[in-house]
Amino acid sequence: MDSKCALSGCHDATTPGGGFNLSGYHDCKDLAITSILVCTITHDTCGYKAMPYPIGSPKLSDSLISIISCWVTNGAPL
């Protein structure tokens, strides 16, 4: 999250895009358990913008999406 999402102008504590701050574990976990995280990074239609934004930006790598999805499926453990 630190290298792809919790960046200045994206989802850090100072500029939480869409109201989502992903700079800490608990913030990420809270978003993960709602399924918003996975649907946005896989560019699913879930009512939220596809990430990374702007629309048309390439998705995260399949391997990174797989790692994040696995983490979410397993309850987003610390």
C-alpha positions as CSV (number, residue, x, y, z in Angstrom):
1,M,0.0,0.0,0.0
2,D,2.8,2.4,0.9
3,S,4.4,2.2,-2.6
4,K,1.2,2.2,-4.7
5,C,-1.6,3.7,-2.8
6,A,-0.7,5.7,0.3
7,L,1.1,8.4,-1.7
8,S,0.8,12.2,-1.6
9,G,-2.2,13.2,-3.8
10,C,-3.7,9.7,-3.6
11,H,-4.6,8.0,-0.4
12,D,-2.2,9.2,2.3
13,A,-3.3,10.8,5.6
14,T,-3.0,14.4,4.2
15,T,-4.8,13.7,0.9
16,P,-7.2,10.8,1.4
17,G,-8.7,10.5,-2.1
18,G,-12.4,9.6,-1.9
19,G,-12.0,9.8,1.9
20,F,-9.8,6.7,2.0
21,N,-6.6,7.0,3.9
22,L,-4.4,3.9,3.2
23,S,-1.4,4.9,5.2
24,G,-2.0,2.6,8.1
25,Y,-2.8,-1.1,8.7
26,H,-6.2,-0.5,10.3
27,D,-7.3,1.9,7.5
28,C,-6.3,-0.7,4.9
29,K,-8.0,-3.5,6.8
30,D,-11.2,-1.5,7.3
31,L,-11.4,-1.0,3.5
32,A,-10.4,-4.6,2.7
33,I,-13.2,-6.1,4.8
34,T,-15.8,-4.1,2.9
35,S,-14.6,-5.6,-0.4
36,I,-14.1,-2.1,-1.8
37,L,-10.4,-2.6,-2.0
38,V,-10.4,-5.7,-4.2
39,C,-13.2,-4.5,-6.5
40,T,-11.4,-1.2,-7.2
41,I,-8.0,-2.7,-7.9
42,T,-9.5,-5.4,-10.2
43,H,-11.4,-2.7,-12.0
44,D,-14.7,-4.4,-11.2
45,T,-18.0,-2.4,-11.3
46,C,-18.8,-1.8,-7.7
47,G,-19.8,1.8,-7.6
48,Y,-16.3,3.1,-6.9
49,K,-13.6,4.4,-9.2
50,A,-11.1,1.8,-10.6
51,M,-7.7,2.2,-9.1
52,P,-5.1,3.3,-9.8
53,Y,-6.8,6.5,-11.0
54,P,-7.3,8.3,-13.4
55,I,-9.5,5.9,-15.4
56,G,-7.4,4.4,-18.1
57,S,-4.3,4.0,-15.9
58,P,-3.0,0.5,-16.0
59,K,-4.1,-1.9,-13.3
60,L,-1.7,-3.2,-10.7
61,S,0.2,-6.3,-11.7
62,D,-1.7,-9.5,-11.6
63,S,0.7,-10.9,-9.0
64,L,0.1,-7.8,-6.7
65,I,-3.6,-8.1,-7.2
66,S,-3.4,-11.8,-6.3
67,I,-1.4,-11.0,-3.1
68,I,-3.8,-8.3,-2.0
69,S,-6.8,-10.6,-2.8
70,C,-5.3,-13.4,-0.8
71,W,-4.6,-11.1,2.2
72,V,-8.3,-9.9,2.1
73,T,-9.6,-13.5,1.7
74,N,-7.6,-14.5,4.8
75,G,-9.2,-11.7,6.9
76,A,-6.5,-9.1,6.3
77,P,-4.1,-10.3,9.0
78,L,-1.4,-8.2,10.4
